[in-house]
């Protein structure tokens, strides 16, 4: 299984603990970004230190930034998402991909499929198709993606087709299943990945989004345009299935662990992001009960946020 293990050198200062191969470790080069997306110019200003920054409060600005980064760094010419859908922060998404590459390199397993490349399953691909894009561009991985939202599936399929991404996007018709109905009898995956809905209710998601905007403001009463955080549209958006589910992140992952046992012969590594450190104890306990052979907790630093990947295998 080919793995690109050449670190990408950068002379710029690093964001907190981003992966060494992450293309987004330094400060954004806004001159190049504006060349890639001239529309973004009106959303760029200077902070109190005189450094250029984007208006991260604004959903349009974040979408245009993503378009520019995907075009500049990954050669993706055609990318957009439906109004109101999740607009992912690319640096953190790229970190997940690079850490999985390290996991596969450190724990190689005999290939169970005829392809000469890694095959991955992305649970909850979303309308943005971001993990198949990054995995294809960085490592030439092939993807199956799943989502319970028909518009997300339609959007992800269109993005993959327009950019030559090897991704089979499948609609999950049963909201109670994660792998069931998606993994077919002839499928074999080197890994699965998932960014589960974090929140347990719409109210909790709204509260968290308001907190996110306040954090983006870094304690300031307004952004550089004088707008107050509470008056600004949440920058990353998201539909209910992208942001919350009954029982929240922990319940979703517990269900994933239980269901993963049924597909242990068709997947080498099951993985998921875990937002809350306090959930790790219960997750690890469930994995012991499920008789996972190996469990890995991989720390991730994403700017000012700390997260982690939990990976497990029955092989």
Secondary structure by P-SEA (a helix, b strand, c coil): cccccbbbbbccccccccccccccccccaaaaaaaaccccccccccccccccccccccaaaaaaaaaaaaaaccccccccccccccccaaaaaaaaaaaaaaaaaaccccccccccbbbbbbccccccccaaaaaaacccccbbbbbccaaaaaaaaaaaaaccccccccccccccccccccccccccccbbbbbccccccaaaaaaaaaaaaaaaacccccccccccccccccccccccccccccccaaaaaaaaaaacccccccccbbbbbbccccaaaaaaaaaaaacccbbbbbbbbcccbbbbbbbbbcc
